[in-house]
C-alpha cells in the first residue's frame, strides 16, 4: 500500500503539550514537543481544535479561507491511528497515544455489557470514563495554580461528557454554544487574566460526514470558521498566540464493503464494532 501514511513524530499528539509549554506551563516532554513543532513562547495562548479540518482539505479549499491561508505557518501533521475523534482528541488532551489511553476507536465492545458503546457518548456502556481512561490529562499534570488559568470552551452538553472527562479533565469549563460565543468567551477569558483557552469547533466535521468535504455545505462551514478566526485574532489581547489544529482530516468514501455479505467474516464473531473505516471483529 504505497499511499499508506503512518503517524509520525510531528503529530497532533504534541500540539496542546507544545502550546502549554509556550506559556511556561510545562509537562513531561512538553519542551521537546514545542521545539519539534516550532511553536514560539507567548504571554497567552488560544488553542483552537477544529474537528475534521485536514491539511489537504484546507489546501484544496484555501481560496475560501483567506485568514487561515495568511497565517504564518500552515504545515501538515499526522494524526493518530485510528484517525477518529475520540482517539485523537484524547491524544491531544493527554499527550499520549491511543494505546496508552484505551481510546482506540469510535466504538468498542463494553466488557461490562458485551455490547457496543461509543467513546464519545458513553451511553449504555456500564463503564466509568475515569476508570477506563486513567492516563492523566495535560491539565491534570499542571500545578493547581496553572490549571486554574486554563479554560475549556465548548457546548454545555459537552462539559461533563465521557469524552471530555477522558481527554480534557482538569481545566475550568466555560460553556458557549455558537462559534461566535466561543470566540467571545476565549477573548474575555484571556483578557481577564487567563493564560490558556482551549476552543473546540465541530460543525465542519458534521458537514463533512453528512455531505462530504467537497460539498457546498462543507465549504460554507469553512468560510464561517475562517471569518470567526479573523474575529478571534482581532479580539485577543496583544501577546496571545493562536495555535490551530485538527484532530484528523477527511476523505469522501467512494467504495464500500458490507461485512454482512462475506460469510467467512461471521464465523466465531460475537460483535462487529469499531467504525466504518476501521472495523473490529
N, C-alpha and C positions, 0 to 999 in steps of 0.2 A: 504494500500500500504506500506508494511513493508520496502521496499527498497527506499522509497522516502526520500531524504535528503533535509532538509530545510536549507536555508542560515543561517550562524552563525555569531558570533561576529568576529571571525578570517576570515575576508572576504577580497576579492580583493579591496573592497571599501577603506580599510585602508592603502593600500600599498604605494601609492605615497605620501599621507599625512605623513606617517611614514618616508619615505625616505627623504622628505624635512626637517622634524624635525631633522634628523640625522646630517644635516649640519647647524643647527641653524635657519632654515627658518620655523619658527613655524606659524601655523594657528590654529584657534579654534579646540581643540580636537586632535591636531597632537601629542602632547607628550603622550597622552593616547594611541593613535594608535601605536606609536613607542614602548611603553612598552608592549602593547598587542602582537605585532609581534616579540619582542625581537631583534630589529634592533639596532646595536651599533652606537655611534657617529662616525663621519668621517670628514675629511677635504673636500672631494668632494664625489659626488655620481653619478653613472651612472645607471639610471633606465631603465631596458630593459623589454618591454612588448611584449611577443611572442603570437600572436593570435592563439588560439586553442591548446596550449600546456598544457593539463590537467595533474594533478599529476599522475593519474592512467595510462594515456597514456605513460608518461615518465617512470614510474616504470616498465611497461611491456616491454619497448624497451630500458632500461637503458644500455644494452650492446653496443648500438650504440651511446652512449653519455657519453664518458669517462670523459670529462671535467665537464659537469653538474653533473654527478654522484659523482665526487670528491669534489664538493663544500661543504662548511662546514654545511649548513643547508638546507635540502630539506624536507619541511613539507607541508601537504595539507592545502589549504584554500578553503572556499566555495566561489562560485561566487554569483551573484545577481539573482533575479527572475524578468523577464525571463532571462535565461542564453544565451544571444545573444550579439553580438559585440557592437552594438550601446548603449545598456543599460549598459553593463559592463564597456566599456571604459569611458563613461561619469561618471559612479560611481567612477572609478579610478581618473579621472581628477578633479572631484568636491568634492570627499569625501562624496557625498550624494547618497542616494538610488534612484532607478528609479521613485518611486512615487513622489519624490521631484523635479525631473528634467523633467518629462514628456517624458523621453526617455524610453518608456515601451515596445518596441518590435523591430523587424526588419522593419516592415511596419505598417502604421496606416492609418486610413481614414482622409483625409485632411478636416478640417472644412470649407475651402475656396472652393475647387473644388468638394468635395464629392467623390473623387477617392483615390485609394491607393497612398501613397508616401513612399519612402524609407528614413529611418532616417540616412542612410549612404550617399546616393546620393542626396536626396532632389530635384530631377528633377520633374518639373511639380507640385510641392506642392502648389504653390501660397503663401508660407509662408516664413517669415524671420527667419532663425535659431536662431538669437539672441533674437527675440521676443518670440519664442517657448520655448527655454531653458534659463530661466532668472537667475537661481541659479549661483552665482559667482564660477568660477573655482578656484582651489587652487592657480594657478599662479596669478590670479586677486586679491586674498586676500593678496598677499605679498606686502611689500613696493616696490616702483618702483626700488630702487637700487638693491634689491634682485632679482626681476623679470628679470632685465637685465642680471643677471648672470645665467639664465636658458635658455637652448636651446632645441628646439624641432626638432628632426632629423627624417625626413620621406620623401617620394617621393614628388617632386614638385607639382604634381597634388592634393596631399592631403592638402597642406598648407592652402588653403582658402576654403576647402570643408565644407559642412554643419556640418558634424560630428566633424571636428577639431574645428570649431567655437563654437559648443556646449560644447565640452569636455575639450579643451586644450587651449583656447584663453588666451593670456597674456604672453606667453613665446615667445622668439625670434626664428623665424623659420630658420632652416638650412637645405635646401633641399639636399638630397642624394639619389641616385637610388638603387644601389645594396647593399647587406648586407655588403660587404667589404667596400664600400664607406661610409656607415653609421658608421661602426666601426672606420674607419679613422677619420671621422668628429667628432665623440664623443671624441676620444683621443685628437685630435687637440684642440677642444674647452676647454677641461678640463686642458690640458697643458698650454693653453693660458690665464688662469686666471678665467675661468668659474667655477661655483660651482656645477651645476646640468645639466646633459644631459639626455634627455628622448629619447630613441631609440626604434622605433617600427619596428616589422617584421611580415608580414602577409602571407608569402608563405607556411608555414606549414599548416595553416588553409585552404588555397586554395587547397593544395594537399589532405587534409582530406575530404573536401566537394566533390572534384572531383573523388577521387579514394578510399576513405575510409582510416581511420587512421591505419589500419593494412596492408595497401598496401606497395609495394616496393617503390612507389613514396613518400609516407609519411616518410618512414624510411630514404630515401635518403635526404630529406629536413632536417630531424632531424640531420643527420650526418653533413650536411653543416652548420647548425646552431651551432652545438657543436664545430666544427673547428673554426668558427668565434668568438665564445665566448672565446675560448682559445687565439686567436689572440688579442681580446679586453683586456683580463686580462694582457697580456704582454705589450700592448701599453699604457695603462692608467698610469698616474703619481702615484707615491707612495702616499699612504694615501687615495686612492679612493676606495669607497665601491661600489660593484656591487649588485644591487637588481634586480633580475629577477623574473618575474611573468607572468601569463597569464590572459586573460580576461575570459576564460571559457575552459572546456575540450571538448572532442568529443566522440560521440558514433556512431557506424555504424548501420544505421536503417535496420532492417530485416523484419519488418512488417509495412505495410502502409494501411491507410484507406482513401477512397476518399469521401469527404463530399457530392460531387455531386450525389453519389449513395444512399444517405439517404434523402429521400424526406421530411421527417419531419424537417430536418435542414434548408430547403429552405423557410419555412413559415415565413413571416414577416421579412425576412432578406434582407437588401439592399446591403450588401457588405461582401465578405469574405476577411479578412485581416490578419495581424499578420505574422506568418511564419509557416512552416510545423510542427514544434514542439510545437507551441502554437498558434493555430488558433483562430482568433476572428470572431465572427458572429455578 
